[in-house]
Amino acid sequence: DLDTIGRMCYKVNDLGLDSIDVGAAIGVAAEAGLMEWGDGVRAMEIIDEIGAGTPFGRIIGSGAVLAGKVLGIEHVPAVKGQAMASYEPRAIKGTGVTYATSPQGADHTCGLTIRAKVNHLDPKGQVDLSRTGQINMAGYDTLGACIFAGFGFAASPESIRDLLNARYGWNLDTTILQKLGKETLSMEREFNHLAGFTNKDDRLPEWMVREPIPPHNAVFDVTEEDLDILFNW
């Protein structure tokens, strides 16, 4: 029910929390049998518990990963502690690659591939697709450009070059976006490395590799070897 979803988003925003992660945490609660799937009234009650600071509310308010650990649930859609948005990585495998490998965790704004004219169920070529998306999006983030502005810049790549040259008196070419993106991703990965992350953290939850999703009964089958070479440029 869209009205219920709208009220839930309002309440979550009012608490200063992320609607994606709280939504995933509520899904974990449903998986644990603490509410029925689709029960908007109970979902609203859970959000109210977050605001009230009840023990259960504190668990859900701490996010999907912690909720899964406390409640003993394997089916937690998250990578590096960040919950996935609505894009199913077993069906949109390029975005699955982004979820797995992005230094920021399962962040759809780091390289969404859903608009690409490819067979999203085919694991081949998805690493290259994700790599391009992640580089470009890291470049846009560095510039402070909104993800939606990226559609316009993609149609006119010389605009970024011209804007930066005009503002700073530089002499850049049209590859500046990719240069910024690669530099940003390299720094993010170095931060993660120093924090103890390894390539074993660049993975989707194991259950997405073995459990198929209808109607095509797809699993996430991009190989670990391919995931590990994404940042080789």
Summary of the structure (lengths in Angstrom):
residues: 233
radius of gyration: 19.4
end to end distance: 45.3
largest distance: 60.5
contacts: 699
relative contact order: 0.11
helix: 58%
strand: 3%
